[in-house]
């Protein structure tokens, strides 16, 4: 599934993973340039404040 970062970049959610050190849920995602990134699940899906409005950090497309 594709997501748009609040700053405009497009990303594809690759899979969910588990962080070995503390068993927390992680999101593995790919940028348009092919680079692979991870974030804690709660950070990837959180709402953030931008110019006084709450927006998803990554908004699903489609």
C-alpha positions as CSV (number, residue, x, y, z in Angstrom):
1,X,0.0,0.0,0.0
2,X,1.3,3.5,-0.8
3,X,1.4,6.4,1.6
4,X,2.2,10.1,1.3
5,X,4.4,11.7,4.0
6,X,3.1,15.0,5.3
7,X,6.1,16.7,3.7
8,X,5.1,15.2,0.3
9,X,7.2,12.1,-0.3
10,X,5.7,8.9,-1.6
11,X,6.4,5.6,0.3
12,X,5.3,2.0,0.0
13,X,4.6,0.0,3.1
14,X,6.7,-3.2,2.6
15,X,5.9,-5.2,5.8
16,X,5.5,-5.1,9.5
17,X,8.4,-6.4,11.6
18,X,9.4,-6.9,15.2
19,X,12.3,-5.2,16.8
20,X,14.5,-7.9,18.4
21,X,15.6,-5.8,21.4
22,X,12.2,-5.1,22.9
23,X,9.7,-6.9,20.6
24,X,8.1,-3.6,19.6
25,X,6.2,-3.4,16.3
26,X,8.0,-1.7,13.4
27,X,6.9,-0.6,9.9
28,X,9.3,-1.3,7.0
29,X,8.7,1.0,4.1
30,X,10.4,2.0,0.8
31,X,10.9,5.5,-0.6
32,X,10.5,6.4,-4.2
33,X,14.3,6.3,-4.7
34,X,14.3,2.6,-3.5
35,X,15.8,3.3,-0.1
36,X,14.4,1.2,2.8
37,X,13.4,2.7,6.1
38,X,11.9,1.6,9.4
39,X,9.9,3.4,12.1
40,X,8.0,2.3,15.2
41,X,4.4,1.5,14.2
42,X,3.0,4.1,16.6
43,X,5.2,6.8,15.0
44,X,4.4,5.8,11.4
45,X,0.6,6.0,12.1
46,X,0.5,8.9,14.5
47,X,-1.2,12.2,14.0
48,X,1.1,15.2,14.1
49,X,0.4,18.9,14.3
50,X,1.2,20.9,11.2
51,X,0.3,24.6,11.1
52,X,-2.2,24.1,13.8
53,X,-4.0,21.1,12.2
54,X,-3.6,17.4,13.1
55,X,-2.5,15.4,10.1
56,X,-1.4,11.8,9.7
57,X,2.4,11.5,9.4
58,X,1.8,9.1,6.5
59,X,-1.6,9.3,4.8
60,X,-2.8,6.2,2.8
61,X,-3.4,6.8,-0.9
62,X,-6.2,5.2,-2.8
